[in-house]
Amino acid sequence: MRATQPVTVAGIEFDALISEDRGFEASIPQYAVEEGYSVSDAIILGAESLSMTLYVTDTPVTWLNRHGSARGRSEQVCDQLESLYYSHSPVTVVTSEKVYESMGIESMSISKSAEIGYAREVSISFKKIRKTTAKTTSIPASYGKSGTTGASAGTASTKSGSGQASDTKGIGATILYGIGKSILK
């Protein structure tokens, strides 16, 4: 399949995409039950990852009409990538098949050698950044009361290592500690 556009990372164009690997992972938590085996009740999706090996040169062949031939272009692109890495900013990655938004640079290596001359081979890995927002809600006063009487359940504070409540107020804490003591006997 012939590419219809160059690969870009935050608008920085590359001459060739050598390889591309997309990764997906999920974790499935396990919980032990009294019957002697583990159960799972959820699949937690991890962040999507993308690893690419890109090629940039001073004398592009594939996108010559877009860039022309300019000495120092590959070094300029590498400087832009390094600045992008240190900016800690999410980027958009565009390939000929897909657009990846909100990607963070996870790792990057830039190789040069006598074999490739002024060109640079860039291995770069991205991970999807997921953002969440905090929400605040009001809890009705009825949730702060105990039982059918609606009385306060009390408060308790404990000191580390004592195993007993140092300042218990109300019946809720006393009952809780009473249950623990009877189980240990």
N, C-alpha and C positions, 0 to 999 in steps of 0.2 A: 504494500500500500504506500503510495506516494504522499508525503506530508504536504498539506496545503498552506501551512504557516509554520514559522519557526517556534521552537520551544522557548517560552519566556518565563522568567522568575522575577516577579515584581517589575515587569516591563523590560528587563534585561534580556536581549535576544541572543540565542546560541545558534551556531552553524549546524550542529548535528546532535541528534539523540542517539547515543551508542546503545544504551540499555535502560529499561524502566522496570521496576518491581513495585507492585502495590501489595501492601500487607494489611491483613485484618486479624484481630485477635479478640478473644472474649474470655472471661473467667466465669467459672461455674462454682460458686461457693458450696462447700459441703458441711453438713452439720451432723454430729453424732447423735444417735437416738439410743434410748435405753435398751432396745431390742438387740443392740450389738452391731449395727451397720450405720452407714452414712446416707443421708438423703440430700437432695438438691432441689431447690424450688425457684431458681432464677438463673438467667443468663445475663451477665453484665458485659455490655459491649465496650471494648477498648477503643482507643483513638486509631483512626485510619492512618497508615504510614505510606510514604512514597520515597523510593530511592531511585536515583537516576545517575547515569554517567553521561555527561554532556561534553561537547567539544566546541572550542572557540579558537579562531585563528585570525591572523592579520590579513590573510588572502582567502576569504571564503569562496567556496565553489557553489554551495547549495543556495545561498541567499545573497549572491554578489550584487544583484540589482538593488538590494535594500541597504547594504553596508558599504559597498565599494571595497577597494583594497587600500588599507591604511595601516602603516607601521605603528605599532603600539596599541592597536585595538584590543588584542587579547589581554594585555596588561591592564588596560583601562577597565575591562569587564571584570577582571579578577579583583581590582581595587573596589569596584562597586559591590561585588559580592561580599567582600570582607567588611565593608561599611554596613551592608545590610545585616550581616551576621551580628555585628556588635550593636546594632540598633535595637535588638530584642523585639522587632516588629513582626506581626503576622504578615504573610505575603500571599499573593495569588500566583499559582503556577498554571500555565496554559500549555497543553500539549496538542497535537493534532487531533486527539480523540476526546479529551476531557479538560474541564476547568476545575482546579482544586483551589478552594478559597479557605482562608483562615488557617494557613499552614505555617508552622514554626520550623526554622532550620534547626535540626537536631545535631547534625554533623556535616562537615564539609572538608574535602581535601582537594588541593589544586596541584596537579602534577605537570612538570615540564621536563623534557629530556632532549638530548641531541637528536634523537630519532624523529621527534615531531617539530623541531625547530622553534619558531615563534608561537606555535599553537600551545594551547593548554587543554588538558583533560581534567574535568571537574567532576568529582564524585560528591554527590550531595544527597542528604537524607532529610525528609520532612516528616512532621507528625501533625495531625489535625488538632487544632486548638478548639476546645469546647468551652464556651462561657455560660455561666448561669447568672441569674439575678436573685437577689435576696428579697423576700417578701415578709411583711409584718402583718400579723393578724391579731384580732382581739379575741381573747378567750373569755367566754361567758363566766360570770361569777359562780354559777352553779357547778362548774367543773372543779372549783377550788374547795369544795365542801365534801364531807365524808358521809356515806351511808344515807339512810332515809331521813335522819334528823337534820341533816345539813350542817352539823357541827364541824368545827375546824378539826382536821386530822392531826394537828399538832406539828411540832418540828423536832428535829433531833440533830445533834452534832456529835461526832465521835472523835476521839484522839487516836492517832496512829499507834497500833500495838497494844492498846488496853483491852480491846475486845468488848468493852462495855460503853454504854452511852454516858458521856460526861455531863451532858446538860439536856435532859429530856423534858419536854413539856407536852402534855397531852397523852392520850392513850395510844395513838397510832405507833409511836416509836417504842413504847413499852411492850406492846404486843409483838412487834417485829423482833425485838431482842429476846423476848420470852420464847418465841418459837425457835430461834437459833440455839438457845441454851438447852432446850429440851431435846433437840436433835442430837446435840453433841454428847449428851449423857448416855 
